[in-house]
Amino acid sequence: MEVYVRFNDDVEHDYAFQLDENDTIDNKIKNIFSEDSNVGLSSVMVLRPTVFHERIPIGYSKSVHPGYLTEGGCLIFHYEAGSEKYRVKLDEKTPLMKQLWSGQLILPKWKLSKKNIFIYVTLMLLWLYTDLPDCISPTPGICLTNCLSRALIPVAERFELYHVADKLREEIAVNYSGVLAQWGFFFLHILKILFITLTLTIGMVNPLSFNPWIFIKMRVLTDTPVTPHLKKVLHSIGWLGARRANYDDYQQNFYAYQIGKYGGVVQARRADKNIISIAARPGFSLGKGEGFQSPLEERFTASTFKTLEEKKMFILSEEYFAALEENLKENVDLCQGDIGKMNNEIRRFRRYGLYECNDKIKKLVSDRKSIQKELYPDVTYLEEQERLEPKKEK
């Protein structure tokens, strides 16, 4: 069974992993986040949301948001899938196959690191102190710029650049700048620290560590090919190298695929007058009790197709996943043994779901789509898109 695990608490970083029958949180998912380079990825990849969080999650949940049904009859994750109201804690000892649907999202829970926050605040305060205006500083002239200038003076003299050395001595003199200039530079320094703090807090910059040696080591690792040792680790944790698309990514890719399939917008309109409107806003959100909210205890007994017909609800079942697998196999067979095309088809399925559907899946999507307005008559497309807009995680 394949499931997805969210890295960095980011909707764009939902990665696929292969689970075996007896895999649990304890013996599989925790290994992914292990700091032991022989077991997990935390020593070579940034998995936490920001540098201000611990490297190891303190718990794991599954997302029970119903999901977003694509035009190919597959489910992608809604932007609100990680919201607290859709999180259900996973038992760390029970096999995951008994707790999850295939393709469901696992959400690590992250804790702020008091140690990292203390280190960062201390460094920033020290840096701020060194840049205090000379007119109020107990130790004037110790800013980093002045220290660098002092180091360059003997270098300039060594190369007989005496005018440069004299200029540097002049600039490092206490109160060289006027009082207003000193306060102006100090204010700019505060803005600089605030900007750095903002980029680190929202994860725009997310280093593995504050330690520069570890940072340099990481840069070297990213520039080198995957080693046999790393391949072994990736295999042991079930890494599939695929990332699940969010709605915007899916919509853009699906639109481009449909236009390319027909050879252009004009040709697409001629082939099917509805294809452009469908490609522009493919799929829809499922409702309460559907999708990933389907009862797990009925996975082998329930029928997705009969339930949709009788109860007008899209539930998951092993019957449904078997139908998807059969459709995927048909698409792979059409590749006629071309390994590259076959891999691309499987990779696309893991990221976006099916693009080419057989009649059975087409009817399933069509039947569920036909009752969407009946189930949610007051929800306009615009309102639906507003609900899909990504929200900043605090």
N, C-alpha and C positions, 0 to 999 in steps of 0.2 A: 504494500500500500504506500502511496505517496502522499505526503502532507507538506505544508509550508510553515516555515519558521521565520518570524519577523526579526531582522537585525536592526540595530540603531533606533528602534521604536519609530521606524520610518515606513510609510505606506509604499515607498518605492523599493523597499528592500525585503520583500517576501520571497525567501529562497526554498526550493524544493528539496526534500530529503526522502530517501527510501526507508520504509520501516519493515522489519520482519515481525513475525507473529508474536514473539515474546519480548519485543522491545518496549521499554518503559521510559519514563522521564529519567529515572535514576541511572539506567544502564545505557541510554542512548542520547537523549536530548542534552543532559547535563554535560556529557562528554564534548559536545560541540563548543561549549563555552569554557571548557577547561583551560587553565593557564599552562598546563603541561604540554609542551610542543609535541610530545609523543602521542597525545590523546586528542587534543582539541585545537581550536583556531584562535583563541584569545591572545596568544603570544605573537601571532603573525597578521591578524586582522583586527580592525577596530569594530567591535560588535555592540558596544554600549552606546547609548544616545549621545552623550557628551563626555568630555574629559572629567566632568564633575560628578560622574556616576561610578559606582563600583564596576569592576570588570565582570563579575559573576552575578547573574540574576538571583534574586531571593525567592523566586517562585515562578510557576508557569500556569497559564490559563489557556483555554480555547475560546475562540470567537464564535458566538452563536448568532451573529447577525445573519439573517436569512440569506444574504448574498445578492448578487446582481446577475441575472440570467442573460447570457449573450445570445446573439442571433444563431450561434451554433449549438445552443442547448447546453452550454457549460456554465459554470459559476466562477465569477471573479469576485474579489472582495470589495465591499463598499468602503468608502472613505471613513465611515464611522465604525468599521469593524473592530477597531481597537479601543472604542469607548468603554468606560468602566461598566456601563449597563449591559454590555454584550459579552462581558468576560465571565467565564465559568472556570473555577479552579480545577486543575487536573490532579488526580491522585498519582503520586510519584511512584507507587509500587505496582499499580494495575497496568497490564499491557495496554498500550495506546490504541490498539485495534479495537478494544472494547469500549473506548471512550471517544473515538473520533470517526468522522466520516472521511472517506478518501478525498484528498484535496482541501481538507479543513485547515484553518490557520491556528498555529500555536503562538501565543504571545508571552514572552518573558516579562517578568516584573522587575524593574530596576530600582536600586536604592542609591540615594546621593552619597558620595564619598566625602566624609568630613575631613579626611586626611588631604585629599586633593584640593578641596576648597580652602583649607588652611594654608597649604603650600602656595596656592595661587594668590590669595589675599596678602600673604606675607611678602611674596616677591613684588607684587604691585605696590604695596606700601613702601617697601625699601626703594623701589625705583622712583616713586613719587617723592620720597624724602630727598633723594640725591638731586632732584630737579627743583627743590625749593628755591625761590628767589634769594639771591645773595644777601639782600637787604634784611631778611628775617631768618636765614638759615644759621644754625649753630656751627655748621661746618661748611662754609661757602666754598664753591669751586670744585665740588666733588662729583658733578654730573658726569654721565658716561661720555658725553662729547668732550668734556675737558680732559678726562682720563685718556681718551684716544689721542687728543692733541698732544698731551705730555709724552705719550709713547712715540709720536711721530717727530717730535723735535730733534732727538738724537739722530734719527734716520735722515732728516733733512740736512743736518749738519754734516753727516757722514758723506753725503753727496754734494757738499759745499753749496747747498741752497740756503744760504744764511738769511736772505730776505724772507723766505718762507718760515724759517725757524723763528725769526723775530716777530713775524705776524702772528704765529701760533702763541708765542709767549704773551703777546699783547691781548689776545682774545681770551686767554685763560685767567687773566688778572681779575681779582675780585672786583665786582661792580663795574666791569668793563661796559656793560649795557646799562642804559638808564632804568630807573625804577619801573616806569610804565612798560618798557620792553620786557623786563624780567617777569612781570606779572602776566603779560601777554603770552610769553613763551610757556609759562607755567599753566595757563588756562588751556593752551593747545595740547600740552602734555596730558592734562586731565581728559580732554576729549579723545585723545589717542588711546588711553587706557579704557575709557568707556566703550570705544569701538571694538577693541580687542575682546573685552568682556562679553559684549553682545555677540560677536561671531562665535565665541566658545560656548556661550549659553544656549544658543539656538542650534548648535552643531554644524554651522557652516564650515568651521574649522574644527576638526575632531582628531587630534593627535592620539597616538597610542599611549603616550606618556609625556610628562614634563621633562623627563630625562633626555637631554640632547643626544646622548650616545644611542639610546634605544630608537630615537627618531631617525638617526642616520642609518642604523642597522635595518630599519624597516624600509627605507628608501632603496637600499641595496637589494633587499629581498624582492621588492616589487619589480626590479629591473632584471632579475635573473629568472631563467625558465623554471617551471615546476619540477622539483626534485623527486626522485623515487620515494624518498621518505615522506614528503608531503602528499604524494599520490596515495600512499598507503594509509595515511591519516584520513584523507578525504573519503577513501573507500570505506574505512571502518565506521565513519559517522553517517554514511549513506548519502553523501553529497552528490547531487545530480547536475549541478552547474546551471540550473534554470531558475529564472526569477519570474514570479507571477506579475502580470501587468495590472496596473490600476485602470480606472475607467478611461481617463484621458489618453493614456498610452494605447489602450485597446481601440478606442474610437478612431484615433488617427491612423493606426496601422490597418484596421479593418476598412476604413474609407479608401486608403491608398491601394489596398489589395483589390477591392471591388473595381475601382477605376482602372487599375492596371490590367485586371482580368478581361475587361471589355475593350481595352485599348484607348480609353479616354472618356471624358464626361459625356460628349455627344453620343458616342457609340453605346455607352451604358444606358442613357435615356431611351435610345431607340430599342435596345434589347428589353428593357423593363422600365416603365415610367416611374415605378416606385423605388427603384434601387438606390437613387441618390438620396432620397429622404430617409430611407432605412439606414444607409451607410453613414449619414450625417448624425444620426442619433440611434445607434443600434442598442437593442436590448432594453431591459427595465429592471427595477428593483423588485424583489419578491416581498411578500407580506408575512405577517405573523404566522408561525407554525409551518412555514415553507422552508425550502432549502436546508441550510445548516441547522435549522430548528426542528427538523424532522426527528421523530422518536427513534433512537438507536436500537431499541429493543425490537423494532419491527423491520430492521434492515433486510432480513431474509424472507419475511412473510408478506410485506407490503408490496404493492404494485404502483409504480409511478404513473403509468399510463391509465390504469383503471381509476386511481384516486383522482387524477385530474379530470377524468370524464364524469365521475360520480359526485365528487365533493368540490370540484373546481379549485383544487390546491395542488401545487407542485412540490411533492415530497421526494426525498431521496430514497433509493433502495438499491440493493445489489442488482436488480433487474435493470435499473437505469444505467448504472456504471458498466454493466455488461454490454448494453446497447452502444454506449460511447466507445468502448473498447473495440467492438465489432466495426463501428464506423471508421475508427482510426486505422484498423487493420486494412479495411478496404482502400483507404487513401494511400497507405504505405504500399499496398500491392500495385497501385497504379504507377508507382515510381519505377516499376519494372527492374528492380535489382540495383538501381543507381543509389549507391551508399550515401552520397552527398545529399540527394533529394530526400532519401528516407530519414536521414538524421535531421534535416531541416523541418520535415513534417512533424516529427516527434518533438523537436525543440519548440516549434510553434504551438503545438498542442499544449505543452506544459506552460507556456507563457500566456497564450491567448485563448486556448480551447480550439474547437473545430471551426474551420472556415468553410469546408466543403462537407455538406451533410447529406445523408441518404434520406429517403422518403420518411422513414420512421421518426428520425430526429426532427426533420422539417415539420412534420405534423404535430409533434409534441410542442415545439416552440410556437407554432401557429395557433394551436388550441389554447395555450396559456396566454398568448398575446391577445387573443380575441376576447378574453374575459377580463383583461386588465382595466378597461374603462368601466366595466360592470362592477368590479370589486372596489375600484377607487375612482368614482365619478367626479369627485371634487378636486382631484389632484391634476393640475395642468403639467405639461411638459416642462415649463419654466420652473415651477415649484420643485419638480423632481430633480432638475439640474442643480438648483440651489442646495438641495439636500446632499447632492453628490460633491459639491465643492469641498476641497480639502481644508481642514481646519488646523491651525497651528496647535501643536501639542505644547502644553506648559511644562 
